[in-house]
Amino acid sequence: MQLNDDIHNYYEKLVIDYITLHKLDKRFSNEFLSDLCCIVLNQLPSKYIRHEVDLAFYMPAAERFEMEMNVKESIVRALEFMESREEREI
């Protein structure tokens, strides 16, 4: 059995949305952002979906807000961690 290509972790979209909204893709290299995404996504729970429209329809606004706050907090922690490691390597 093979999983359908449509199945993905919804937090991936939220992380990418945050990166784009805050223009982190303009500040950091793709290599840095790839590492950042791995660190962030490993801090967050999984929320697998097939179609975003289904999630948008069934998810309460409070849950969506909580997920977005979790992403923000995880990105802030990961950025602090990664930037502190870069400073030590200099």
Secondary structure, DSSP 8 states (H G I E B T S, - for coil): ----TT-EEHHHHHHHHHHHHTTHHHHS-HHHHHHHHHHHHHHS---EES-HHHHHHHS-HHHHHHHHHHHHHHHHHHHHHHHHHHHHH-
